[in-house]
Structure formats: C-alpha cells, structure tokens
Amino acid sequence: MARNQVTIKDVAREAGVSTATVSYVINNRTDIKISDETRKKVLQVINLLDYSPNQAAKALAANRKSLLAIYLSPSDSVLEHAESMYALKVLTNYFHQNKYEVILLNDRDFEKCDQADAIICYNTSSANFRKLGDNNFIPLLALDCMINDPLFFQVNTDPLRLKDAAQAHFNGASYTHVMMTSPNDEKKVFYLNSFEDTEFISAWNELDNYIGRNLLVSNHTLYELLRENNDVCYVPSLTDEKLAGLSECIESALTRTPIAQHNVLL
C-alpha cells in the first residue's frame, strides 16, 4: 500500500480497532481508557503502514523510553555463545554512548517486551524472529540475520567489503571464507552464494581443520582462535559504520521515516 494512500481507516482495519481509537492513540489522549496492548498495536500498525500525520509522529515520540532490547539465539555451542557475548558487549557499549539503555531478553521464551522502544534480534532464525514479532508491537530489527521481509530492517555485512579486504590482503591468492555457523538459514545461503568457498564452524574440534590456510574471517571469536596458525584476513562484522547504520534503521523505524531499502549491507 502506497504511503500517500494510507488513511486512518486503513490503520484501524489492520489494528482491529475503531477509527476513534486510532485517533485517541495518535493524539495521546489520557482521558480515554485504552489498554497498553491496544495502544502499542496501533502504533505498530502506524509504523508498518508508514501512516505519518504529525500527530502520529508526536505520539510515537512521546512514548520513547531510550531503551533497547536485544535477543540472542539460544545455543549450546561454546563458540556461538562466545561470539554472542562479544556482540552483546559491542552493542551495549555503542548504544550506551548514544544515550540508550540496553536489556537482554530471555533467549528461551518469546515473551512480550513492554518496556523497550525496539528489539534487536542478533543472529536469529526467521522462525524465532517471527515468534517475537507475534508477541510484540514495537519495531523489530534483524542484525546479522536475514528475514527478507520489507516490513523489517535487516542489517548484515556486505560481501563486497569482505572480498575487497581479502583481495588486498592475499594479493589474489586463493582463500577460504570461514564463518561461525548460524541458526539463520537464509544468511548461510546468502554467503554461500556470495563466495566461491565458504565454510561454517560450529564446534571447537573443527578448528584443527584450518591450520596453515588462508582464511577470511569476520567473527571476532574465530579470529582470536585461528590467527596464530593461519594467515587470517580479519574484517570485523560489527564495525562503527555498521552500528551507525543499525542506529539509523532504529531511528527510522521509531519515527516511521520512509526508506525504500530495508535490506542494509555494510
């Protein structure tokens, strides 16, 4: 649905409420009793449909808490856990510097998150991403995972950036692109199709297969473990540029700023 065609009736229909309820939410009416769940759902539909009267923007801004929630996929892998903890540290430090507080969601339950402005799903399967979306009416963003749905921002590492770095580092010699395995199948397929040789590591004992090789790596954990016995070109996944791009996507989602490209590669 084109943005300039969206009306208050469209928002009401998608949210399953009356146009009066939408109007009350837009105008932040406190004298009308509206449940928190209904208010959040209306604001989410406003966001998804890009319905953007000035009053709606004010309503969204009035409910900002400067709090972000992060969802990390559950895993029994020591390597995956280490990489998730590294990513959590980087994200927390970055958003604290940008005046956001950060909370970590329970990785086993897809419970409703009322207190945050938005949820960042890091390295998450499409199924788990959608389960979170079904229970929450706040913006949901995919980081280092691919949902391939234009309703949601997804921010991933650009293969061209990796290839350029590898070309400069190895001076044209062959190399293997090595990644941590992921619960997100779409991401794995994307990088398999982007490189001539991509391999995934899921367990500690698999590291012995990579001694004495030319390796392109973007996971911090793999870099620390593989750099001693290999020629490693390390291109960090969570760069300042990528984090800034994620931050811009969050702001766009929160303020409903229309952006044609929701698939961001940095």
Backbone torsions as a table, in degrees:
resi	resn	phi	psi	omega
1	MET	NA	126.2	-178.7
2	ALA	-65.4	145.8	-174.5
3	ARG	-60.5	-41.5	-175.3
4	ASN	-75.6	-2.9	178.2
5	GLN	-100.6	-8.8	-176.2
6	VAL	-74.8	131.7	179.1
7	THR	-120.5	172.6	178.4
8	ILE	-63.7	-28.7	177.2
9	LYS	-67.1	-37.6	177.5
10	ASP	-62.7	-42.9	178.9
11	VAL	-62.7	-45.2	-179.2
12	ALA	-61.8	-42.8	-179.3
13	ARG	-63.9	-46.5	-178.6
14	GLU	-66.5	-32.9	-179.1
15	ALA	-85.4	-13.1	-179.7
16	GLY	73.1	33.6	-179.5
17	VAL	-131.7	177.4	177.7
18	SER	-82.8	161.1	176.9
19	THR	-64.7	-30.5	177.9
20	ALA	-63.0	-41.6	178.7
21	THR	-62.7	-42.1	177.6
22	VAL	-60.2	-44.3	179.2
23	SER	-60.9	-41.1	179.6
24	TYR	-62.8	-42.0	-179.2
25	VAL	-66.9	-45.6	-179.3
26	ILE	-58.1	-40.5	-176.6
27	ASN	-90.7	6.5	175.8
28	ASN	53.6	45.3	-178.9
29	ARG	-70.8	123.9	179.3
30	THR	-98.4	-10.5	-179.5
31	ASP	-87.4	-5.8	178.3
32	ILE	-108.7	131.1	-178.4
33	LYS	-80.8	112.5	177.9
34	ILE	-129.8	129.9	-178.2
35	SER	-64.6	152.3	179.7
36	ASP	-61.1	-37.5	-180.0
37	GLU	-64.3	-43.5	179.2
38	THR	-64.2	-44.1	179.3
39	ARG	-59.9	-45.0	-179.8
40	LYS	-64.8	-38.3	-179.7
41	LYS	-65.5	-42.2	178.6
42	VAL	-62.1	-44.3	179.3
43	LEU	-64.9	-34.9	177.8
44	GLN	-66.9	-42.6	178.9
45	VAL	-65.8	-40.5	175.0
46	ILE	-55.7	-43.3	179.6
47	ASN	-65.0	-46.7	-175.4
48	LEU	-69.1	-34.2	-178.4
49	LEU	-89.2	-3.5	-177.7
50	ASP	58.9	36.3	174.3
51	TYR	-79.3	118.6	-167.0
52	SER	-136.6	55.0	167.0
53	PRO	-67.2	157.2	-178.5
54	ASN	-56.6	-36.0	-178.9
55	GLN	-65.0	-37.1	179.6
56	ALA	-65.2	-40.8	178.1
57	ALA	-61.8	-39.9	178.8
58	LYS	-64.9	-39.0	-179.8
59	ALA	-64.3	-41.7	178.8
60	LEU	-66.0	-43.1	-178.8
61	ALA	-65.4	-35.8	-177.5
62	ALA	-65.8	-23.0	-177.4
63	ASN	-100.9	10.5	178.2
64	ARG	-69.6	137.7	-178.3
65	LYS	-117.1	-5.4	-176.0
66	SER	56.5	41.8	-179.6
67	LEU	-134.1	128.3	178.4
68	LEU	-114.7	143.2	174.8
69	ALA	-106.0	140.9	178.0
70	ILE	-119.5	130.6	176.7
71	TYR	-109.5	123.9	176.4
72	LEU	-111.0	134.2	-178.4
73	SER	-65.8	141.3	175.4
74	PRO	-68.0	143.6	179.6
75	SER	-158.0	144.6	175.0
76	ASP	-96.0	-1.6	-178.8
77	SER	-80.7	128.2	177.5
78	VAL	-62.2	-39.5	-179.4
79	LEU	-65.5	-46.8	179.8
80	GLU	-63.9	-39.2	178.9
81	HIS	-64.0	-42.8	179.5
82	ALA	-62.1	-42.1	-180.0
83	GLU	-67.0	-38.7	177.9
84	SER	-64.1	-40.3	179.6
85	MET	-67.9	-35.6	176.1
86	TYR	-64.7	-45.2	179.5
87	ALA	-62.4	-40.2	179.1
88	LEU	-61.8	-42.1	179.2
89	LYS	-63.1	-45.1	-179.5
90	VAL	-63.2	-45.6	-179.0
91	LEU	-64.3	-43.6	-179.5
92	THR	-62.4	-46.2	179.4
93	ASN	-61.4	-42.9	-177.5
94	TYR	-65.1	-48.4	-175.3
95	PHE	-74.8	-27.3	172.2
96	HIS	-62.2	-40.5	178.0
97	GLN	-65.7	-23.3	179.8
98	ASN	-103.4	25.4	171.0
99	LYS	68.3	26.4	172.6
100	TYR	-109.8	142.4	166.3
101	GLU	-92.5	156.6	-175.2
102	VAL	-129.6	136.1	172.1
103	ILE	-122.4	153.4	179.8
104	LEU	-105.5	127.4	179.7
105	LEU	-81.4	153.8	174.2
106	ASN	-61.2	123.7	-175.2
107	ASP	-80.4	-3.6	-179.1
108	ARG	-106.0	-21.5	-178.1
109	ASP	-116.9	145.1	179.5
110	PHE	-105.1	59.7	-174.2
111	GLU	-79.8	163.0	178.4
112	LYS	-71.6	136.8	178.3
113	CYS	-112.3	106.0	-176.5
114	ASP	-89.0	-26.8	-166.8
115	GLN	-88.0	-15.2	-174.2
116	ALA	-95.8	159.3	174.0
117	ASP	-78.8	-35.5	-176.2
118	ALA	-156.3	162.8	178.7
119	ILE	-119.9	128.5	173.3
120	ILE	-100.5	119.1	177.0
121	CYS	-97.9	114.7	-177.9
122	TYR	-99.4	124.2	174.7
123	ASN	50.2	55.0	-171.3
124	THR	-113.9	143.3	175.7
125	SER	-67.0	155.2	178.4
126	SER	-60.3	-38.0	-178.6
127	ALA	-63.5	-46.2	-180.0
128	ASN	-68.5	-35.7	176.5
129	PHE	-59.0	-45.2	-177.6
130	ARG	-72.6	-30.3	174.7
131	LYS	-64.0	-41.1	176.5
132	LEU	-64.4	-40.7	179.2
133	GLY	-64.0	-33.9	179.8
134	ASP	-67.0	-25.7	-175.9
135	ASN	-102.7	-2.3	-175.4
136	ASN	-133.7	144.2	-179.6
137	PHE	-115.0	33.1	175.6
138	ILE	-120.1	160.1	-178.4
139	PRO	-55.3	139.4	-178.8
140	LEU	-122.7	127.6	-178.2
141	LEU	-124.4	143.7	-178.8
142	ALA	-103.5	121.3	177.3
143	LEU	-115.5	126.6	-177.5
144	ASP	54.8	39.4	171.3
145	CYS	-158.3	159.2	-174.7
146	MET	-121.2	123.8	179.2
147	ILE	-105.6	-28.3	177.3
148	ASN	54.3	47.9	176.7
149	ASP	-131.4	120.0	-175.2
150	PRO	-63.8	-8.8	176.9
151	LEU	-77.0	-16.4	-173.9
152	PHE	-125.5	142.6	172.0
153	PHE	-75.8	138.2	170.4
154	GLN	-130.7	131.5	-175.3
155	VAL	-121.3	118.4	-176.8
156	ASN	-135.9	169.3	180.0
157	THR	-76.9	132.5	-178.8
158	ASP	-75.3	121.0	178.5
159	PRO	-59.3	-31.0	179.5
160	LEU	-63.7	-37.4	176.6
161	ARG	-62.9	-41.6	178.6
162	LEU	-66.1	-43.6	-178.3
163	LYS	-64.8	-41.3	179.5
164	ASP	-62.2	-41.5	179.6
165	ALA	-66.4	-41.9	179.8
166	ALA	-66.1	-38.9	179.0
167	GLN	-61.5	-43.2	179.7
168	ALA	-69.3	-38.8	-176.2
169	HIS	-72.6	-45.8	-174.5
170	PHE	-94.8	-2.7	176.0
171	ASN	52.3	43.6	175.8
172	GLY	90.8	-10.2	178.7
173	ALA	-70.6	156.3	-179.4
174	SER	-71.0	154.0	-179.7
175	TYR	-153.4	165.9	176.2
176	THR	-113.4	129.9	175.1
177	HIS	-85.0	115.5	-175.7
178	VAL	-111.8	131.3	-179.9
179	MET	-130.4	154.7	168.3
180	MET	-68.2	139.5	177.2
181	THR	-62.9	160.0	-173.5
182	SER	-140.0	146.7	173.9
183	PRO	-74.3	-8.8	-178.7
184	ASN	-92.8	100.1	-175.1
185	ASP	-63.7	-35.1	-179.2
186	GLU	-63.0	-38.5	177.7
187	LYS	-66.0	-43.3	-179.5
188	LYS	-60.8	-43.8	179.2
189	VAL	-64.3	-39.9	-179.2
190	PHE	-59.7	-46.5	-177.6
191	TYR	-77.3	-29.0	172.7
192	LEU	-61.9	-37.0	-179.8
193	ASN	-81.3	-14.9	-176.0
194	SER	-90.8	-19.4	-178.0
195	PHE	-126.8	153.3	176.5
196	GLU	-68.7	-32.1	-175.6
197	ASP	-141.9	100.7	176.1
198	THR	-122.1	131.5	178.3
199	GLU	-128.7	150.1	-177.0
200	PHE	-114.0	137.4	179.4
201	ILE	-112.2	130.7	-178.9
202	SER	-123.4	-19.3	-175.1
203	ALA	-134.2	154.2	-176.9
204	TRP	-58.2	-41.9	-175.5
205	ASN	-69.3	-12.8	178.3
206	GLU	-75.7	-15.7	-178.1
207	LEU	-63.8	-27.5	-179.7
208	ASP	-64.9	-17.4	-179.6
209	ASN	-77.8	-3.5	-172.0
210	TYR	-120.1	25.2	179.1
211	ILE	-78.6	131.6	175.3
212	GLY	75.2	27.3	-176.6
213	ARG	-118.1	160.6	172.0
214	ASN	-84.9	120.6	-173.3
215	LEU	-129.5	136.4	170.8
216	LEU	-103.8	121.4	-171.7
217	VAL	-133.3	139.1	174.6
218	SER	-121.7	-11.8	175.7
219	ASN	-82.1	128.7	-178.1
220	HIS	-60.9	-42.3	-177.9
221	THR	-62.1	-44.7	178.9
222	LEU	-65.1	-38.3	178.3
223	TYR	-59.7	-46.5	-178.8
224	GLU	-63.0	-33.4	-176.4
225	LEU	-87.2	-24.2	-173.1
226	LEU	-105.4	-14.2	-171.0
227	ARG	-69.1	-25.2	-175.7
228	GLU	-71.7	-36.7	-173.4
229	ASN	-110.8	14.4	-177.5
230	ASN	-145.6	163.7	169.8
231	ASP	-90.4	104.9	-171.6
232	VAL	-111.2	127.1	168.2
233	CYS	-96.2	110.0	-176.3
234	TYR	-102.3	119.6	176.7
235	VAL	-120.8	99.2	-173.5
236	PRO	-55.4	138.4	177.8
237	SER	-70.9	-46.0	-175.2
238	LEU	-94.2	74.9	178.2
239	THR	-82.5	166.2	176.0
240	ASP	-60.5	-38.9	179.7
241	GLU	-63.2	-42.2	-179.3
242	LYS	-68.5	-40.6	178.2
243	LEU	-66.2	-37.1	176.2
244	ALA	-65.2	-38.7	176.4
245	GLY	-64.2	-40.3	176.1
246	LEU	-62.1	-43.3	179.5
247	SER	-61.4	-41.3	177.8
248	GLU	-63.2	-39.5	178.1
249	CYS	-64.1	-40.3	178.3
250	ILE	-61.4	-47.1	179.8
251	GLU	-62.2	-41.0	178.9
252	SER	-63.6	-40.6	179.1
253	ALA	-67.4	-39.5	-177.6
254	LEU	-72.0	-33.1	-177.1
255	THR	-102.0	0.9	179.6
256	ARG	59.4	31.8	174.8
257	THR	-68.1	121.3	-176.1
258	PRO	-68.7	124.1	176.5
259	ILE	-131.5	126.1	-175.2
260	ALA	-66.8	-36.1	-173.8
261	GLN	-101.1	111.3	177.9
262	HIS	-100.4	-7.6	176.3
263	ASN	-98.9	101.9	-171.5
264	VAL	-106.3	123.7	177.1
265	LEU	-115.9	121.3	-176.8
266	LEU	-136.1	NA	NA
